[in-house]
Amino acid sequence: MTLTHAYILLAIAIAGEIISTGTLKATDGFTKWIPSLICILAIAVCMYTMSHAMKILPIGITYATWSGVGIIALSLIGIFKYKQIPNLATTIGLILIIVGVVIVNTMNDT
C-alpha cells in the first residue's frame, strides 16, 4: 500500500465518520431504523478503512486528521442544517483545528 492509498482510505474513513455522526441525531436514540442502520454501517466502514490506513500512517496523524476534519465538517453541518451558529471563541477554536491538521499533515516524516 502506498501513502496515497493510505490517505484515500483515511478520506473514506472520514466520510464514514461524518455520515455516521451526521445521522446520529436522526436515529432518535436508535429508535428509528433507517437512520440507525445508516449510522451503524457508516461507522463500520469508517473503522475498517481507518484500520487499514493505519498500516501506513502513524496513529497520531491518522487520528488527528480524522477527528479534525470530522469536527470541522460536522460543525458546518450544524451551521447549515440545524442553524447552530458558533460564537467567536468557537470559531477561533475551529480555525486552530484546521491549522493544526494542516501542520500535522505537512510537517510529518511519513
Secondary structure, DSSP 8 states (H G I E B T S, - for coil): --HHHHHHHHHHHHHHHHHHHHHHGGGTTTTSHHHHHHHHHHHHHHHHHHHHHTTTS-HHHHHHHHHHHHHHHHHHHHHHHH-----HHHHHHHHHHHHHHHHHHHS---
